[in-house]
Amino acid sequence: MSKALLKYTRVAPKKARMIATEIQGMNAELALASLEFMPNKAARIISKVVASAVANGDFEPEEVIITSCRVDKAAVMKRWRPRARGTASRILKPTAHIMVEVAKAEEA
């Protein structure tokens, strides 16, 4: 089993979790192929993390499955935007930690 962790990436955790649940339990090769054609920003980021997890274990993508793909909430950047009458409104820019674990098909 091998894993990869990407911390403080600029993507909303809620949006990334939708993609992460889609690929859990999939073959890594099939997951990488399906992530390539998804239009989401999170899909491109998760694709790189999956590829990294496969490479960390010296595996080939066709021989492993994704046992766990977890997206956790990280720090939120707070920014301000000027509004009418000299006031300001807050803009929240969320970040996420993405963790992917892969294992050989026989082990899982």
ABEGO torsion letter per residue (X at the ends): XBBBBBBGBBBBAAAAAAAAAAABGBBAAAAAAAAAABABAAAAAAAAAAAAAAAAAGBBAAABBBABBBBBBBBBBBBBBBBBGGBBBBBBBBBBBBBBBBBBAAAX
